[in-house]
Amino acid sequence: MCENEGARFENLVASHLLKYCHLIEDSEGYDMQLHYCRDREGREVDFIVTKNKKIEFAVECKLQDTAPSKHLLYFRERLKIPKCYQVHLGKEDFGDEDLGIRVLPFWKLSKEMNFV
């Protein structure tokens, strides 16, 4: 029903991340939470996953395989996020070890995290 492709993609990612949180909670007993993060200046990260109230990883959604999001970089540094992913609908899988962000297709993240 949603005509905006970006919003549809974010919703798909949110659904899978929430299922992942429920799986870990049910199978391993951890308190898993899915969050959205935005500051007063309007910088935002689409999703932050916490385990027992500690940040596990962050996910930013983009339709194309572009350079790492400046907002994701900002929050990674500010919140000391151990793993950051920028998922997209393209084919490229790359990252910057120095920046600590992996840019990869959503299907690949899904496969690696057993979403599928």
C-alpha positions in Angstrom: 0.0 0.0 0.0 2.9 2.4 0.7 3.9 4.1 -2.6 7.2 5.5 -1.2 9.9 2.9 -2.0 12.2 4.2 0.7 9.5 3.9 3.4 8.6 0.4 2.2 12.3 -0.6 2.4 12.7 0.8 5.9 9.5 -1.1 7.0 10.9 -4.3 5.5 14.2 -3.9 7.4 12.3 -3.0 10.6 10.2 -6.1 10.4 13.2 -8.3 10.0 15.1 -6.6 12.8 12.1 -6.9 15.2 11.8 -10.6 14.3 15.6 -11.0 15.0 15.1 -9.3 18.4 12.2 -11.6 19.3 14.2 -14.7 18.2 17.2 -13.8 20.4 14.9 -12.9 23.3 13.0 -16.2 23.0 15.9 -18.5 22.3 18.7 -16.9 24.4 16.7 -15.0 27.1 18.3 -11.6 26.5 16.3 -8.4 26.7 16.3 -7.2 23.1 15.0 -3.8 21.9 14.7 -2.1 18.6 15.1 1.7 18.6 15.1 4.7 16.4 17.6 7.5 17.1 17.4 11.2 16.3 19.0 14.2 17.9 17.9 17.9 18.1 19.8 18.8 15.0 17.8 16.3 12.9 20.6 13.7 12.6 19.1 10.2 12.7 19.8 6.5 12.4 17.0 4.3 11.3 17.6 1.4 13.8 19.6 0.7 16.9 19.4 -2.8 18.4 20.2 -3.2 22.1 20.8 -6.4 24.1 20.3 -6.0 27.8 20.2 -2.2 27.3 23.6 -2.1 25.6 24.0 -1.2 22.0 24.8 -4.2 19.8 24.6 -2.6 16.3 23.0 0.1 14.2 21.4 -0.1 10.8 20.8 2.7 8.3 18.7 2.0 5.2 19.4 3.4 1.8 17.9 2.5 -1.6 21.3 2.5 -3.3 24.8 1.4 -2.4 26.2 4.9 -1.5 29.0 6.0 0.7 28.4 5.6 4.5 25.9 8.0 6.0 27.3 10.9 7.8 24.6 10.5 10.5 25.6 6.9 11.0 29.2 8.0 11.4 28.3 10.7 13.9 26.2 8.3 16.1 28.8 5.5 15.9 31.4 7.8 17.3 29.0 9.5 19.8 27.3 6.4 21.2 30.3 4.0 20.8 28.3 1.7 18.6 30.4 -1.5 18.1 28.9 -2.5 14.7 27.3 -0.3 12.1 25.6 -1.5 8.9 24.2 0.5 6.0 21.9 -1.7 4.0 20.7 -1.1 0.5 18.9 -2.7 -2.4 22.0 -2.7 -4.7 24.7 -5.4 -5.2 27.9 -4.0 -3.7 29.3 -5.1 -0.4 31.9 -2.8 0.9 32.9 -1.0 4.1 35.5 1.1 5.6 37.5 -0.5 8.3 38.7 2.8 9.6 35.1 4.2 9.8 33.7 0.9 11.2 30.7 0.8 8.9 29.8 -2.0 6.5 27.7 -1.1 3.5 26.0 -4.2 2.1 22.9 -5.4 0.3 20.0 -6.2 2.7 19.7 -9.8 1.5 23.3 -10.4 2.5 22.8 -9.0 6.0 19.6 -11.0 6.3 21.5 -14.2 5.4 24.4 -13.5 7.8 22.0 -12.8 10.7 19.7 -15.7 9.8 16.7 -13.4 9.0 15.8 -15.8 6.2 
